[in-house]
Amino acid sequence: ASKDSHYSVFKAARMYRMDSETINTLVNGEMDYSDLREKLLQNKDKPAIINVTIGTTFKGAVDDLDIIFLTLKDCGYSQDMFYIHCDAALSGFIVPFINNMISFKKPIGSFTISGHKFLGCPMPCGVQITRKSYINNLSRNVEYIASVDATISGSRNGLTPIFLWYSLSAKGQIGLQKDVKRCLDNAKYLKDRLQQEGISVMLNELSIIVVIERPRDHEFVRRWQLSCMKDMAHVIVMPGITRETLENFVNDLVQQRKLWYQDGRVAPQCIADDIGAQNCSCSYHKIDYIIS
């Protein structure tokens, strides 16, 4: 799994006492495929279970399935020597409306998507889709409940599927498609507005997560409920977010930055290593960009 994979992937490996390899990532958060190749060759005597992230937690990066399949093939891994899981917790409702990269026509083993994120169900829930052959390996007939058990825990919540069904039925495919387009458009709008104001910002393709320089004031972070990591913060542009809200956020940030940097003793931090030099608006990279 890449280092930008959800932390639960590594937790699961520890729980099952499995050896794991952490794959480096590119500056946008996407898996570094050259490092994947190197790690595969180092462990060529073992089967590979690869977690492919469809929308990383912080930067919203999407790992390229086709490049991963090609890398596996080039490293000598046949289909019976690898298992691919696609973690699409947030972006699983976004990517399918833009391209068909996720498909069981490809040799993937499973796919997960959350219902309480983009879809907005009121409690944590999700769906895992996998191949029937894998289910059959796990399933057992349990006589006293007159049913076949195909779960790990032996039971599951009966209420959350109703919320999932209701949310999907209420929106429908067309409604979801409209939500996706609006979120993508609004995310680009926010990115463009921040760039206009000279603020470091990055937006990945297929993503609704806008990464910005970390605000200096904790009160600002708390007021806008921003998630922060190192020198970065991010804004997730969900279906309920309007242009008016985004404009209010930008205006508030611009006004606060005037206060933070008014005396010139402190300058906006350089986050080129985190989001790429082309996205960094620190004094050094802004001048470098203008010259180039």
N, C-alpha and C positions, 0 to 999 in steps of 0.2 A: 504494500500500500504506500501511496505517496505521503510525504510528511504533512501535506495539507488535507489528508483524509480526515474524516470525523474521528475524534479520539476514541469512540466506542469500538472501532475496528481493532485498535491495538489492545484495548481492554479485553476484547473477546479472545484475542490470541493468547494473552496471559492466562485467562481463565481456563483455556483448553490446553495450556502448556505447549503451545505450538511455537516453533522457531519462526521469527518474522524478520523481514528485511524492510527498512524504510527507504523509499525511493525519493531522491531529491526532486525538487520542483523548479520550474522556470520562474522568472520574476512575476509572471501573471498568475501563478498558482497552479498551472497545469503540470502534469507529470513530465519529468525530464526523461525522455525516451532513450537517450544514450545511457543514462544511469540505469534505467530498467534493463537494457541490453546487457550491461556489465554485470548486474546482480543475477540475471538469469544464467549467464555463462558461468558465474562462480558457483551456482547451485544446480548445475545441469543434471546431476544425478538424482535430483528430487523433483516430484511433481510440483507445479506452481498453482497457488490460489491467489488470484489478483483482484484486488478491490479497485474498480474503476469508478472515479467520482464524477458524477454528472451534476456539477455545480458545487464547488468547494465551499466549506462553511463560511470563510471570511471574504474570499475574493470572487466567488461565483465562477471559478474556472471549470471548464469541461474537458476531461481527458478524452483524447481521440481514440475511439475503439479500433478503428481501422489500422492506425499506426501500431497499436498494441498487438493486434493479430499478426500484422506483418513482422513485427519484432520477434514474436514467439516463433513464427515459422522460420525466420532467418537463424534463430538460435537452436533450431532442431527440435522444437517442442511440437509433437503431434497432438491432435485434439484430445486424445485420451490421457495426455500428460499435463493438462491445465484446466482450471476452472475459473470462469470469469463471473464476478458479482458486480452489478451496477448499482451504486448508491446514488439514487436520484431523489433524495428526500424533499428538496425544494424545487429543483429544476425539472423534475419528472413531469410536471404539468405544463412546462414551458417549451422544452426542446421538441417534443413531438409535433407541435404546431408550426415549427420552423423547418425542420429537416427530419429525415428518417434514419438517423444514425443508430437509434436503439431499436433493434429488431431481433426476434428469436429466430429469424432466418440466418442470423449470424450465430457463431458458437458461444453464446453466453449461457450461463447456468441459471442465473437468477437476477431479479430486479426488485428494488424496494422504492416506495414512494410514501411520503407522509400525507395524512389527511388534515392535520391541524396547522399546516403552514400555508401554502398558497391557497388551498381550498377553504381554509378557515374553520374547520370543525372545532367545537368548543372544548375538546379534550384530546390529549395525545392519542393518536391512532395512525395506522398506516396499513399498507398492503404489500405483501411479498408475492411476486409471481415467479414460479419456477417450473421446470419441466416435470411432467407426470412421472417419468422414470425415477426421479429423485424422491418424489413424494411416496411412491410405491416402496422404496427402500426403507422409509421411515414408518409408514402406516402399519397399524396393527388393529385387528378387529377386537373390540372389547365387549365381551358378551353382556356384562351386567348393565352397560349403558346402551346396549343395542345400537352401537355405532362404531364407525372406524375412526380411530384417533390419528390425526396427521399433524398434531402440534407438538412442540417441544415441552411446553408447560403442562399439557394434559387438559387444559381448559382455555377458554378465551372469552373476552367481553362480548356479550350479545347486544349491547347498546350502541357501541361505536359504529358497527356496520350500518345501523339505521341512520346515524348522522351522515356517514359517507354517502349512503344511497340518496338521502334527502338533498344534500349539497350538490351532488352530481345531477340529480333529476331537476332541481330548481334552475340550475344554470344551463345544463345541456351543453353539447359540444360547441354550438355557436356562441353561447354565453361565455364559456371558458376561453374560446378563441379571442373574443373581444377583450376579456380581462388581460390575456397575455399580451396582446398588441398594445393596450393602453399602458400596461406596466413597462414594457420595453420602451415605448415612446417617452414615457415620463422619466425613466432612468436616463435616457439620452438627453432629455431636456435638462435634467439636474446636472449632468456632467458638463453640458455646454455652458450653462449659467455659471457654474463654479470656475470653469476655465476662463470665462469672460472676466471674472473678478480676480484672476491671478492666483487661484487656489489650486494646490496640487490635487489631482483627481485621476482615477483610473476606472474604466468600465470595460469588462470583458464582453466579447461577443456572446450572445445567447444568455446574457445575465441581467438581472435586475438589482444587483448589488453594486452600489457606487462606493468606491474606496477613496477616502480623503485623508489629508494630514490630520493628525490627532489634535483636537482643540486643547488649548492650554488650560482652560478653566473647567474644573470638575463640575461646577454648577451648570455650565452649558451642556456638558455631557449628560448630566442627570436630567436636565429639563427636556432634552430631545431624546432621551433614552438610547443613546448611542452605545454600540458595542466597540470596545477598543482593544487593540493588540499592538504591543511595541509602540511605534510612532504613528500608527494608523488608526482610523476609525472607519466604520462603514454605515451606510444608509441602505436599508432594504426597501425598495419601492414596491410595496404590496398593492393589491387591487383597491384597497380603501383609501389610498393616498392620492390627494388631489394636487393639481398644479398650484393652487393657492397655498396649500401647506408647504409645498416645495419652495415656493417663492418666499414665504415667511421664514423658512429655515435659512435660505441663502442670505436674505437681508439681515437676519439676526447674526449669522456667522460673520458677515462683512463688518457689521457694526462692532462686534466683539473683538475682531482682529485689529481694528483701529485702536482699541484700548490696549490690547496685549502688546502691540508693537509700536506704540505711539512715540516712545522716547528714543527708538532706534538702537537701544542697548541689546535688545533681543530680536532676532530675526526668525522668520518661519523656518522650521527645521527642514533639512534635506532628507527626502525619503525615496531618492532615486533607487537605492538598493531594494526597496520594498515594492515599488510600483513601476520602475523603469524610468530612465532619464528623460524620455520623451513626455512623460506625464508629470514630472516634478517641476514645480514653479518656484523653487528656492532661487535666491539671487544668482547663484552660480549657473544653474541649468537654464534659467530664463534667458540670461545673457548668451549662453552657449547656443541656445535654440535660435535666438534672433540672428546671431552671426551666421550660423549654418544655413 
